[in-house]
Amino acid sequence: MNLSKQTYKKYAEATAEKTPCLKNCIKAFLIGGFICTLAQGFFNLYKYLGIEEETVKSLVPVTLIFIAVLLTGLDIFDDIAKHAGAGTLVPITGFANAVASPAIDTKAEGFILGVGAKIFTIAGSVILYGILSGAIYGVIYYIVKLIMG
Amino acid sequence: MQRGILYPSRKVFVQSSASVVGGHEMKGPLASCFDIHDDKDEFGADTWEKSESEMQRLALNCAISKLGIKDTDIGALFAGDLLNQCAGSNFGLLEFDIPYLGLYGACSTAAEGLVIATLVSGSGYMDRCACVSSSHNCAAERQFRYPIEYGGQRTPTSQWTVTGSGAFIIGKDDIICEGDNQSGAVEISDVMIGRTLDYGITDANNMGAAMAPAAADTLRRYFYESGREPESFGLIVTGDLGFEGSKILRELMKTEGYPIYANHVDCGLLIYNREEQDKHAGGSGCGCSAVTVASYIIDLLRCGKVQDALFVGTGALMSPTSTNQGGSIPGIGHLVHFISHKRDV
């Protein structure tokens, strides 16, 4: 065929069905918003139950993680995420799913070489670069504080 | 040296074929054509890899029992799948007493197996050969993409790996399955080995675009050498180009001067109700063309509704490691030419 790689790649990209960005954004906003509202609901509930605010701040993410992991195990999370996209990915629910799903997958390969070794296959990047950017931010904050007095 | 269309030295027939599928495939339009299915995709195994092996065992067993022969009546077995080290075939076909060669041709494995089985049976070395190929959605997904329960969003160009296994028994005699008086013999008159082509596609979610040039290349070479026009064939069947790849292939063939709009079908588009079942660009995987050809296409040929069909088994030779290293995805397409001996429809 008289077709260069560049021409073909451009043609294939141009002809490919496009991701419905606007529709996805709206769905992500609504479902993500619902998750955040739900979290705020838990926050109010725990405070109403008389739990200290500092403890509530830990309890709310733990509750969301529990729900996300449970839904992952019940084969429901991916069906929601298929529509939600960033709506489930960005809140802590996405992180929980990213840890739970490889754990389920690799259980058959054993707890050491399977679950243990592969549980952070996806979340590993979040953990590494999360900690790294936290450390860099800490250094910058320290220097700025020194200069500003 | 012969590099184009390869004609077996003696006549070769598809003596028997069998298909085994999972639940999603049974919800598709071809459900009534398949031999064996498990709606839960498990096939009695406790891991997805073992399920895939079991599908291969069931497929070959079914094809053998349709003929009423023993495994020792088969000279050689050519089988492959998508799993690392071809684990699906290696383990699934252990119980058969047949000399075995493992194949890897990505999604083109069904066609690759048919090409080799045709040439070996047609050469006179063996009177009868078998070929089996399979893919399992869950096993492939976790090896090539993400964990099964991972909550990701798939792009519209992505394809759904078919859970299924197809088996064919190819031999020199036109044996028709016992008790089947309506069917005609299906001959494989010639085959063509595809060339690996790399057009720089790096998007692992657009395999159709990666494979289309290879399929077009094989078809173009075939039409050129045979001197036949695309319209002279009953059907031109591609393996798993899906919606994207089929669109591109038809365009490419038009520019090559061999339009195939009238009689082109793609197994990836036949196997699912794409919109209803939310399968994006359609089905893919070794199982996709294997089960569709082993059931639907062979049935059409046996009953004479289609007189001859060109089957191009397409494969995207994708390696997650190379893709991560910035490499592209080469494509391949092997061709098998089926002829129906049923004339009085």
Interface residues (C-beta under 8 A of the other chain):
Chain A: M1 L3 K5 Q6 Y8 K9 Y11 A12 T15 A16 E17 K18 T19 P20 N24 T72 G73 D75 F77 D78 I80 A81 K82 A84 G85 T88 L89 G94 N97 A98 A100 S101 P102 I104 D105 A108 T121 I122
Chain B: D46 T47 R142 Y146 P147 I148 E149 Y150 G151 G152 Q153 R154 T155 P156 T157 D198 Y199 G200 I201 N206 A209 A212 P213 A216 D217 R220 F243 E244 K247 I248 E251 L252 E256 A281
